[in-house]
C-alpha cells in the first residue's frame, strides 16, 4: 500500500471524525456514541467509512452487538487520544490568558482518596478558584494510571506503587488500613493491633479483586501459605460496612474512611489496627508530566501538595 502525502492526509482526516471515532471506541457502539454526541448514527457511520477510506484500512469490526477495533483501529485510537489531549491542553492554556486562572481539570481518583481526603481538599480549592472546573471520576488505581497514560485524565490520585514507570508521581497523603469487625468480635480482644494473618480464620467481605486493598491482602495471604475465606465482593466501603453489620464477615478498609462513617453507616462496628507494613500506604498524585500541565491543573496540584503534610486527626 502506497502512503499518502502528508498534506493530503491532514486535509482528509478532520478532528470531528477523530472525536467520533474515539467515542465509538469508548462506548463500543455507533448507536450509543450517536446518543452521547447528539448526532445521527448514519452520520457517524459515514464519517467512519470516510476515515477508513482516507487511511486505506479498516478500523472497526462491525457486528450486531456493536464494534470491535482492528489492529489498525487500536493504533489510531492511541494517536487520536494523544491528538485530542494536545488540543485540549492548547485550548486550556490559551484560555488562561483571560483575567484570572480558568480551566477544566479532569481528575480520576481511587475510592480511598475520594472518601478520605478529596471532599475537603477540593471543597476548599473550588471556593478559592471558582473559575476552575473539576471533573472527578472514581476508578480503581490501575484504571486511574491507565487513564492518565492515555490522556483521558489530566491528573490521577491513587496508590501507584506499581505501573508508574512512564508517569510522574508526587506524594499526596498517607493512609492506614484497619480491620473492621462487629463490636465485641473475638479479634478485638487480641490487642489494639493484630497481624493480618490472624484474620484468615474468619470470613471476609472484600472489595473488587483488582482493587489495591484486595491485591495486598491476597499477596499477604499467599506469602503466608494461606487462603482468604472471601464470602462476598462489594464495590464500595459503605456496602462493606453494611455486610459486616449483618454478620457476613469482617473487612479491611482505610482507617480514616471507617472513622468518617463510624457515626452513621459504620454504627455498631469497631476497628482494629493492622501491624503489617503493607497496611500503611502512600496515595500519590500522578501525571504524564507535571511541568507541562495546563495552569489550572498545576494550580490544583500545588493546592493538593500544600495540604499533603497537614495532619488529619482521627477520632479516638
Secondary structure, 3 states (H helix, E strand, C coil): CCCCCHHHHHHHCCHHHHHHHHHHHHHCCHHHHHHHHCCCHHHHHHHHHHHHHHHCCCCEEEECCEEEECHHHHHHHHHHHHHHHHHHHHHHHHHCCCCCCCEEEEEEECHHHHHHHHHHHHHHHHHHCCCEEEEEEECCHHHHHHHHHHCCCCEEEECCCCCCCCCEEEEEEEEEEEEEEECCCHHHHHCCEECHHHHCCCEEEECCCCCHHHHHHHHHHHHCCCCCEEEEECCCHHHHHHHHHCCCCEEEEEHHHHHHHCCCCCCCEEEEEECCHHHEEEEEEEECCHHHCCHHHHHHHHHHHHCCCCCCCCCC
